[in-house]
């Protein structure tokens, strides 16, 4: 493969670990074909960062997140900053700006939430759009903007590509991509497409390669790691606490048995298919002492409306079993307040669950409708913003107090509302 003159790239990543991994893969590919990373400076703010990058890089990639409206708005906001550099663009003195990630996946992927025309209108200041797992389209973009003319780039496959070396001892390793769960509020099955498990050989090869680069801790990642290696039919039938032996449990054990690794972690685990054999596997000392399992709500009617396939009771039982197997383990979760139709009584069920389980970490968010999801299309967003804010504040305080082991005072938080 012939090497390029060192062109500079810069990637700005929004969102979760999945985007971080994708950015590392894109960066690894670019470095493999001769690009060099433009190092970030100590920028005072985003405008300073973008200005510096537009002037000094050849290629600027924005890897977007669409989990909330705010995250999408960020992409459009960056577009407005980029639009200030029209003259530089015409003079060839501005970096080419490529947009990828979940915002693009929502328009270009197999399950669209909005049309490409609609997205293009909102992102007209970006030069090129591509989905993060579509290497061919990325390469087409590089050619179109004369960033890789005449370079031999055949033979690169996303699943086997080198990753950017971060120089630290920890690495995220994707075991699967996409999601088929269709929780009614969530954009991921659209923005990242259907769930595809990587082969065990691919995963182990990647870990081996990371170990050679000094990695000693890995986090196995997927939108629902528990269902790794299961067929669509199998995964929707499993319930929390089932005795079904999961392929993921055996993968996890195999990764733990790699002697060069000191610590193994996995995200995201959902309660749907957290089977008994996975609970038992937590005895393995290399597995992290923190586990994140999103509960979202403590009320069964709301869980049903969210299309989460477990009850609050099943979730509580699961956490109890986990603590029996691994006393002292910290449990984290995600919670949504103000889901369509959530009454005060239903919200208080969530409060009760938070008090009962005692989470070490809780990411609490206010429901916001995401275009194209079942909830946005079929359920009325009828909890007022004021009420959502209040529930968010209240639940956060309850969680913090349970975390600190404090009891709610007699005149409880509830009084604060008046
Ligand atoms: S499991 Fe549910 S919340 Fe998680 S990515 Fe899939 S659809 Fe979204």
Boltz pocket constraint, residues with backbone or C-beta under 6 A from the ligand:
constraints:
  - pocket:
      binder: B
      contacts: [[A, 179], [A, 180], [A, 181], [A, 182], [A, 183], [A, 186], [A, 187], [A, 188], [A, 189], [A, 223], [A, 224], [A, 270]]
      max_distance: 6.0
